[in-house]
Amino acid sequence: MVDKLNPENHQIMVVDDDRGIRIMLRYFLEQEGYSVIEASDGSQALNYYLEYKPDVVLMDTLMPKMDGFTACAQIQQLSGGNGTSVLMVTVLDDPESVGMAFNAGAADYITKPINWAVLRHRLKRLLHTRVTEAALHKAHRELEQRVEERTAELVRINRALQAEIAERKQIEDKLRYLSLHDGLTGLYNRVYFEEEMHRLEGMRYSAVGIIVVDVDGLKFINDTLGHKMGDSLLVRVAQVLKACFREGDMVARIGGDEFTVLLPNHTKAMVERAYRRIQEAVTQHNEMHKELPLCLSLGFAVNHKPNMPLSDVFREADNNMYREKLNQRGNIRSVMMQTLFKVLQKRNLSSVDQMDYLQGLALKLATAIKLPEHRLTDLLLLVQFYDIGKVGIPEGIYFKAGPLTAEEYDEMQGHCEIGYRIAQSAPELIPIADWILKHHEWWNGKGYPLGLKGEEIPLECRILAVIDAY
């Protein structure tokens, strides 16, 4: 491998105060193919070293100004100097001089008179060592760089994996949460409620109470005010129920309009107090939300028999809830109708004065034509709610200042069908549902939505058209 060195790629600096020796060394080295620099003393050698950075320095030991030992030592201190091979060329071969040469950092030495064959091989060995060390150093740097790059890549991959693991954990936690919680209210769902009942049965509590809560009129709210308002109502119910119990108590939404509370270690008296607490909370809530009050039917039960299945307790509480719902059915309908009228007022579709005025005209006209009393009652109800379908018309259309487009006008005409559907969902309005649908029919057949004419139009609708125009 030494023989493969190319001398033309290497530069030798000759340092000697004897010009004749410098000439002989230059001639020999150039014959070997090396590039040669000459310096006549140690100081000049240091300056030339900084300028040319030779691969090998042939250094005489005994020189004026600065001897070879000092120059050799100082070269080692220069930038890159400890990688330069210094070959001492000296007449001194005593042990002390040899030791001084190596202590100064010399890589080798050769005595004068110079044996050219020995010089040739020692130069090749030094250069081979330098090339090998340079190659090793380069390989080491490249390896370090690859290790750094690989380490950085592994760090990046590790961070990506950690992020992915964290994201998956978040997704798993969210899926776990959603599997046990109601997405709208944040309460526990039916799955968790049933799991908790099963768990409590296994623990054999001496007393477990269940309260069942049903939201009255939710379908009516959804049909009249929209599902967004219905969802808002359910969220408010959840907030009221949660506020009535401790953080760890089990409150769940187990159906569209049905909630339940599971109370372990609760006697009947304790459960009844919780039941009253909910009623009081609803009353207080409705004082602050008169425009859309909560109507709740409640029932409760406690496992009053040893080993009584909690499913039976739930069934008993559910039956008690429905019993209460039947008992206050009239009150629920009254509240729903009041709510509906408030909605009409809020949309400027009706007012107490306007309704009283129209009902007065309807009463006079109905009396004049001797309308039967039961039909008069329904007529007065029609006067109150004939435009109820307009609650389903977007406000941007209903309150538009300028003329409606053809599409907007078609949508506005749809309030008759909307009102019909609303009336069908409210027992009190069912008798006038058909009239709400047809109250915009005209005698000449150019009304809507069915294009009825003449006496095809119900009499009550004709009376409404007259008093509304009047």
Phi, psi and omega in degrees: 000331177297320183294343182276358178293140178257106183304331183296341180272002186233148182241133181245134174254126179258123181240112180198139179281350179268111183297327181296317178295323180298319181296315181297317180295318178300313182300313181298313184292319179293326175297326178284348178103005183275156170270137190235139173240142179245141173223140186266351177201177184295320182296315179295326179297320179297316179297316181293327180297315180298328183278319189252338183048064181294161180280322181223142176244124172266109192245122172288152182270317186259105182218152176289167179068299180215121181285169183294326179297315181293315180298319180299315181297321182287327175300322181296335181276345181283161180300120180083356185292327182289356175258002181261132180276128177250122178253112182283129177247110192214156172272352181271122178231017177286155182305322182295318180293319178298317179297320179297322180297312182290325177295331179283351177109008180295145179274334181193176176212158178217142185267157173266148353297148189284132170269109188294326179294317178297317180301317181303310184289324179291324176297315181298321180294317180296318180292322178299317178298318180297314180297317180297315180296322178297317180296318178296319179296318178297315179298321179296316178298316180296320178296316178299320180296316179296322178296317179297315180297317180294321178297316178298320179295318178295322177297316179297315179298318180297317178296320178297318179295318179298318178296318179295318178298316180296319179295317179296322179295319177298317179296316179297318179297320180293317179296320177298317179298313182294330180289339183244357183234154175281128185293332183277310188262342184081358176284168172297153180258186184295324180301310181294320180301315181290322176299319181292322176298317179297319180295316181294326177297323180290335181273350175056054174293145181288331180213125177229125179254150177228131174247128177251132182236130178239133179275115182279138173078016182296317179298320179297317178296316179299318183287327184266317185254350179101157183292334178297318178291322177298319177297319179299322179296317180295321178296320179294323176299314180300317180296319179296316181295316181298323181292343182273352186227169179287166183301321184272356180290150187267102176247129187224150168258113188253000178197183182304312182237019186239133178236161177211154177233129181252123189234091176288154180057039178239125175283173180299319180297320180293319180293321179296323176296320177296321177300313179294325180298320178296315181301317179294321180295321178295318179299315179296319179298316183292335176296331181261353181226060185289338181289332178212080184287161176272134173241111183238139170253131185237149172212150179218162177203159179227144180289090186276358178243147176301137177060023178291123180300139180293337175297325177289323177297317179297317180298320179294317178296321179295318178296319178296323178297315181293328177296317178295321180299318179294321182294327183250023182303316180297320180293322179298314181297321179298317179296318180297320180291321177296319178299316181297318180293323177296324178296318179299319179294320181296325179273009182059029179269345182199155174215161181298317181295315180297317181296317180299320180295311181293321179293327176296316178296319180297320180297317179297314182292318179295323178293321181297325182263009177057049176291132180305150186300320182293329178283330177297318179300316179292326179297315179297326176292323178297317179302327183282325191235015185297332182259020183302332181296341182290348175293340179269000179270131179306140181299328179298332177272314186296321183259017181296131183286320182271184179293150179280148171286170180299319180294319179294323179294320177299319180293322178297320179296339180291355182294337178294313178294322178299314179298322178299315180294320178298314181297325180294335182268354179245111184309321181293336184260354182304318181300335182252008182302315182295325179289323176300320179298324191253010188287352177254015174284145182250153180302325181276003177084006182260016177273195181213159010265350188259349181070032178289159178215159176056223184283002170293336180279131179306144182303318180300324178291324178292320177297316180300320181296321181293310184289330179291321179288324181292000000 
